[in-house]
């Protein structure tokens, strides 16, 4: 069974930084894409950043220039470096792995990020 385990969330002041990690139980190359999503109370889950097998990344307009998606292939781990955090970044952040050949999504349990003074 595929497992995605996030870590690194917490409470940070506006303007601060956090680094989220997502460790996969299988090679990250077994996924067509890996992504970070977030869901704030009362809102739908939204895409934050996406990376494909080739290493190309895409970001939501709201986080461009502030967030960076990276990966450590040997450790089957992806990261989301979040800088210049704003209160509106407050949400539960979820790691996602998608296998196109199986049309299947895998999700982590989520990690809470709270940006507040």
C-alpha positions as CSV (number, residue, x, y, z in Angstrom):
1,X,0.0,0.0,0.0
2,X,1.4,3.4,-1.0
3,X,2.0,5.8,1.8
4,X,2.7,9.5,1.7
5,X,3.7,11.0,5.0
6,X,3.9,14.8,5.4
7,X,5.8,16.7,8.1
8,X,7.0,20.2,8.8
9,X,3.8,22.1,9.4
10,X,3.4,24.5,12.3
11,X,2.7,28.0,13.5
12,X,4.7,30.8,11.9
13,X,4.5,34.6,11.9
14,X,3.7,36.5,8.7
15,X,6.8,36.8,6.6
16,X,8.3,33.7,8.1
17,X,9.2,30.4,6.4
18,X,8.4,26.7,6.7
19,X,9.6,23.6,4.9
20,X,7.2,20.8,4.3
21,X,8.4,17.3,3.6
22,X,6.5,14.3,2.0
23,X,8.1,10.9,2.3
24,X,6.8,8.3,-0.1
25,X,6.9,4.5,0.6
26,X,7.7,3.9,-3.1
27,X,9.9,5.6,-5.6
28,X,8.6,9.1,-6.5
29,X,9.3,8.2,-10.1
30,X,6.5,5.7,-9.9
31,X,4.1,8.7,-9.9
32,X,3.4,10.6,-13.0
33,X,3.2,13.8,-11.0
34,X,3.5,14.8,-7.3
35,X,1.8,17.8,-5.9
36,X,1.1,19.9,-2.9
37,X,-2.5,20.9,-2.3
38,X,-4.1,22.9,0.5
39,X,-7.5,23.3,2.1
40,X,-8.5,26.1,4.3
41,X,-11.7,25.9,6.4
42,X,-14.8,26.4,4.3
43,X,-12.8,26.2,1.1
44,X,-12.2,23.5,-1.5
45,X,-8.9,21.8,-1.8
46,X,-6.7,23.7,-4.2
47,X,-3.5,23.0,-6.0
48,X,-0.4,24.8,-4.7
49,X,2.4,23.2,-6.7
50,X,3.1,20.3,-9.1
51,X,6.2,18.5,-10.3
52,X,6.3,15.9,-13.0
53,X,8.8,13.1,-13.6
54,X,11.0,15.4,-15.7
55,X,11.3,17.8,-12.9
56,X,9.1,20.6,-14.4
57,X,7.2,22.5,-11.8
58,X,4.0,24.5,-11.9
59,X,2.7,26.8,-9.1
60,X,-0.5,28.5,-8.2
61,X,-0.4,32.2,-9.0
62,X,-0.9,33.0,-5.3
63,X,2.4,31.3,-4.3
64,X,4.7,32.0,-7.3
65,X,8.0,33.5,-6.2
66,X,7.4,32.5,-2.6
67,X,7.1,28.7,-2.7
68,X,9.6,26.2,-4.2
69,X,8.9,22.6,-4.9
70,X,11.9,20.3,-4.8
71,X,12.7,16.6,-4.5
72,X,15.3,14.1,-3.2
73,X,15.0,11.2,-5.5
74,X,17.3,8.9,-3.4
75,X,15.1,9.4,-0.4
76,X,11.8,9.3,-2.3
77,X,10.9,12.6,-0.6
78,X,9.5,15.9,-2.0
79,X,9.6,19.2,-0.3
80,X,7.8,22.5,-0.3
81,X,9.8,25.5,0.8
82,X,7.5,28.3,1.8
83,X,8.9,31.8,2.2
84,X,7.2,35.1,2.9
85,X,4.2,33.4,4.4
86,X,1.0,35.2,4.6
87,X,-2.1,34.7,6.8
88,X,-4.0,33.5,3.7
89,X,-1.6,30.6,3.4
90,X,-3.1,29.1,6.5
91,X,-4.5,25.7,5.6
92,X,-4.0,22.0,5.9
93,X,-1.4,21.0,3.3
94,X,-1.6,17.7,1.6
95,X,0.9,15.7,-0.4
96,X,-0.4,14.0,-3.6
97,X,1.0,11.4,-5.9
98,X,-0.8,10.6,-9.1
99,X,-0.4,7.5,-11.3
100,X,-1.7,8.3,-14.8
101,X,-1.5,4.7,-16.0
102,X,-3.9,3.6,-13.1
103,X,-5.9,6.9,-13.0
104,X,-5.2,6.8,-9.3
105,X,-4.5,9.5,-6.7
106,X,-2.7,8.9,-3.4
107,X,-2.9,11.4,-0.5
108,X,-1.0,12.0,2.7
109,X,-2.7,12.7,6.0
110,X,-2.1,16.4,5.8
111,X,-0.1,18.8,7.9
112,X,-1.4,22.1,9.4
113,X,0.2,25.4,8.5
114,X,-0.9,28.4,10.5
115,X,0.4,31.9,9.7
116,X,-0.5,34.3,12.4
117,X,1.0,36.9,14.6
